[in-house]
């Protein structure tokens, strides 16, 4: 029997059987809190940081992290949805999916939940299902799978053992997680008025899975961002922010790796982290795995032009990669004094000799938030965008080069991710064909997959071509690629398929 993977939004109503938890912790060396509404590294009830070193509640890497989305609709109006919290209850996102027919949300407490499952639990479930003494763990029995009413048919991915489209763990179905342990939740930006960014809603549903791998300490984040609203968005910026704690939050700097592996990061800005990590200087970084980083911007906790946003317009400008008054980011110094426009704040790439760092002559260490931005065009109703990242946490001694260490760890995590997923994807490559291969000029893809995005990645991990929302059948790619080996990736909402192509001239 061939197994198929299905994914879906659900409405669960099983009374006391639900093991209700509005957050989960994930990570091997760091206890990263993941909340039901997608916010990361923060206790939403009191805004305390929750990304501590194992068994040490005083040393946190993050104050918070999450999505930072700004879009312009067909009428020119800007919308924003941001997970950065400035006060208790100041949410732009709430638990649960969006009804595909009415556009309404389900505000029941059943969605204030994060579901966690391990591969060990799945293995035990598959091996012992017919054992009369076996009790199915709640995390598997209540995995959020089947929807009802107007919610989308599928949400949380699962293996449908009997191909009936209905999740039933007693019949052998089980969650299709990634890594050794996964945490899953679904949330939307429509349930209530936005009180984080004060902006107009987008009408998006986000299906989110965080997971860890066996061979490194990163926490991986996989977002499916679905447009459930009626608006088409000709322009949308999908951003991810890091609000750094790094022990003492008052002595931090920020930076960007604008070349592979593209990352944003925050690190301790002096030689000693007072009252926390001491001379083991902490950092946190977010590496973009499947999308090219097109912009980055950072701000502090002042009221200056490069300070914290407080109005809807200021949140929007930062989400566009500008300073909060609309001024363009400038190259060098603190990024404010006019020189020439720049796309990346504090851009550093040691391999190419780029080294725009924050230094005391330009700014003093302090609280820092940095946003990495991916720009997209034509985000239409019912379309989706997939975003994959890796969060890295670590400490450096005062003798280490901060930027080189951060770059090497981020690169290692990105490569590990590609290796792990490639093993799974290459087994699925019968789902599409590429011809001719080797490629001389143009080539064609032939697939039975329904709506998908196509990407071409070079051997350095840089995306050199992308086309969204393609349909099944034959697609011609007529682009000019240099001689070399490339990876052709087809992204659907639930799966990722890969083939290697060779370009010769």
PyMOL commands that set and color helices and strands:
alter all, ss='L'
color gray80, all
select helices_A, chain A and resi 15-17+109-111+119-128+138-141+169-171+249-251+312-319+350-352+402-426+429-431
alter helices_A, ss='H'
color red, helices_A
select strands_A, chain A and resi 4-6+23-26+30-35+51-53+56-60+62-72+78-82+94-95+115-118+158-160+174-175+181-188+204-212+219-227+233-244+252-257+263-268+280-288+295-299+348-349+354-355+369-379+384-397+432-435+443-447+452-458+463-470+473-477+484-491+496-503
alter strands_A, ss='S'
color yellow, strands_A
deselect
rebuild
show_as cartoon
